[in-house]
């Protein structure tokens, strides 16, 4: 669901370092051992010799995913020029029929994202329904997920998700917030748009609202990544993301790893906004003028 970054090392083959980190940290120990064995055998057979870094990263990732089909697990060449995180909220608008629209591209943490989230919710606070667009959202912070959910749930705290960490052995619970900077968006329709790119923390946001009957999901089944990973160095110029924790939904008892979240109304992602908007115009009373103007 989230990815953090740490440290640098040198002096060992990237595959050897990957094996060490998998055994120490990967969220499912049995799979970690199987993946480590596979990498060790491939290394001994010379499969990782004579490769440039980019090719080696791709080969390691392919071999890892062959054992652990985990979308948060990968190896890549480190690029310090990689673009900074984009703005979390791309677009805020009031559509025809007084229907709010928020295009949210990243789930910012509850600290750094609070002002933007509160501001966007204030702009749509007087609408009759809201469309939350997560089609281009590839995740972010569990704390940020809890903040978003809090705007759509009553003030009484609700247990949203738990995350079990293999490294610490601890399970942390995430609850909706009793106090918010701004008004809650209650007793009005909420639609969430999804695509096969919707990932990680954005998927948790979808599931939290869906299982409580608070939102109608429109679009495509999401990508299916429910684990949390830390990015760790293999060499000074290569890095690996190792998932070390997994989510537990308190209602379903499971999560969306490998399966994604199915929408309530399956349509191509490209048409999800038009479909959701049209359905809301048909559903809400007193919108005859807006319907005629379509």
N, C-alpha and C positions, 0 to 999 in steps of 0.2 A: 504493500500500500504506500509505503514511503521509502525513500532511499536517502541514506546519510553517507558521509564520506570521512575517511580517516587515513593518516600515516603514509610512509614510503619505505620500501625495502629494496635491497639489491643482493646479488651474490648467489642466487639459486635460480634454477630453471623455472620459468613461469608455471609449468605443469606441476612441478614439485610443490611450489608454494600454493597452488590451487588445491592440491590434494590435502595439504596441511590445514588450510582454512575450511575446506568442506568438512573434514573430520571434527574440527573444533566447533564449527558454528552452524552448519546447514540445519535447517529447521527439523528435518526428519532424519534421524541418525542412520537408519537402515539404508535409506536411499543415498545418504552421504557416503557410506562405506562402499556401496555398489558403484557409485560414480567415481570415487577415489580409486577403486580397483581397476575400473575401465581406463582411467587416465594413466595409471601406473603401467598397465599392460601396453597401452599405445606408446607411451614414452619409451619403454624398454625395447619395443619393436622398431623404434626410429621414426615413428609417424610424425613427430614434431621437430625433426631435424631439418636444417636447411631452408626454413621458411622465414619470410619477412614477417614483421610484427603483425601487420594487418591480417595476413593469411593465417598466421598462428592463432590469433584471437578468434577468427572465424571457425577454425578447426576445433579449438577447445570448446567454444560455445556449442557447436554442433554435437560434439561428443557428450558434453554435459547434458544437453537437452534430450539426447537419446535415452538417458537413464532417468533424468529428473525433468519432466516436461513442465517447467516452472518459468513463467514469463518474466519473473524478476531476476532470473539467473542468467548472467552473461559475462563475457570477457571482451574487452575492447582496448584499443590504443588510447592512452590518455591524451586529451586535447584541452589544454588550458585556455585555448581561444574559443572554446565552445560558447555559443550565445547564452547570455544570462536568461534566467527564467522570464517568460513573457508576462505581461499584465494578466492578472487572474480573471478580471471581468472585462471582456472584450466589448460588450454592447449592452446598453440598457435602453428600452424603448417601450412606449405604450402603443399597442397595435389597435387596429379598428375594433370597436366593440368594448373599449376600455379594458383590454386584456394586456397585462404586463408581460414583458419578455426580457429575460436575462440570459446572455450568452457567457457562460462561465468556463474558462479554458484551463484553470488550475485551481486546486483546493489549497489556498494559502493557509498558513497556521493561524491559530486563533489570536495570536498577538500581532503579527505583522499584517494580517488580513482583515482585522476587525473593522477598521475605519472604512475600507472599501466595501465590505459586505454590508455594514450598517447603512452606508450612503446609498448603495444600490437598492436596498430594501426600502429605504425611505422614499425613493423616487417612484416605486411601484406600489406604495402602501395604500393608495386610494383606488386601486384597480379592482375589477370584479372577479378576475381570475388571473392566474400567473402561469407562464410557460418558462420552465427552467431548462436551458439548452446545455446538455452535457455531451453532445456528440463529438466535440473536439477536446474533451477533458481527459487527460491521461493520469490524473490522480494528484496526490499531495498528502497533507497532514491529517492524521486522525483527529487531532484537536480541531482543525478547521472543519472537518466533516461534522463534528458535534455542534459547532457553532451554526453552520448552515441549517442543520436539522432543527435546532432550537427555535428558529424563526417560524417553523411550520408545526410545532407541537405545543401543547399547553405548558404553562409555567411549572407545573409539578414535574420534577426531574424524571426522565425516562431512561432506562438502561438501553443503550443503543448497540453496543458492541463490546467484546472483550478481545484482548490480544495477548496470546501466550508467547513468551520469549524463551527459546531453548537455552540461550547463553546465560541468562540470569535465573531461569527457572520460575520466574514470576509471571502472573497473569494480571494485566491491568484492565480495569473496567472504564468504559467511556459512557458518560451520561449527558443528556441534554441539560442546558443551563437554566437555572431558575430566574436569573436576571440577564437582560439583554440591553445593548445600547440602541434602543429604538423599539418600535411596535412589532408584535408578532403578526404573522400572516395566517389567520385562522378562519375557519368556517367559510372558506372560499375554495373553488377548485384549483388544484395544482397539477399541472402536467409536466412530466420530465421527458426530454428527448434523449434518445440513446443511439449509439452506432457501434460497430465492431471495433472502434478505436477507444470507446469509453472504457477506462481502465482503473484498477487499483482503488484509491480513495474515492474516486467518482463512482465506482461500482458500489462501494459501501453506502454512499449517500443514496443511490438508487434503492438498494435493498432495505435500508433503514426506513425509508418512506413507504416503500411498497408493502412490506410485511405488516405495517400498521394501518394499511388502507388509506394513507394520507395522500398518496400521489398515484396518478395513472401514467404508466410508462408507455411511450410511443416511439417506435423506431426499430432498431435491430438488437439482437442479443449482444451483450457487451463482451469484452475480450477475455475476461476470466483470470484475474490476478489478485489473490487475497492475502499474499504474504508481504512481510516487510523486509527490506534488504539494506545492508550496509555496503558501500563501495570501499574496497580495500586494495592496496597496491600489491601487484605481483612482482613488478620491477619498477624502477623510477619512471618508466614510460608506458607500462601496461597496468590495467586494473581489472578487478572482478567484482561483480555485485553478488553477494551471498545472502540469500534469504535466511533469516534467523528467527522469525516469529510468524504466527498465523492468527487469523481472525476467527472468532466464534460468535455467531449471531445468537443472542439470547432467546429468540423465538424459534428459529429453525434448528439450532444446535450445531449447525455446520457453517459453511461459507461458500463462496462462489469460485474458488480456485479450479481452473480448468473447464468450468462449465459456463461462467458468465451469468448475467441476470437476464432472464427472458422478459421482453416487453409485454404489457397487457394488450397492446395493439401492434402487431408486427407489420411494418411498412418499410420500404427503402429509406435509409437515413436521409437521403437528399430531399425526400418529400415529407419528412416527419413534421416539420414546422407548419406547412400548409395544411396537413391533415389535422393536426392538433388544434390549430386556429379555427378551422372550419367546424370541427366537432364542438368546440367551445361556443362558437356563435350559434350553433343549433341547440345547444344544451341550455344556455343561460336565458332566462326570461328578459324581455324588454330590449332585445338587441335587433329588432326587426330592421331598423334603419341601417345598421352596420351590415346586416346580411344582404340587403338590397344593393349596398355600395360595393360589394365584392366583385 
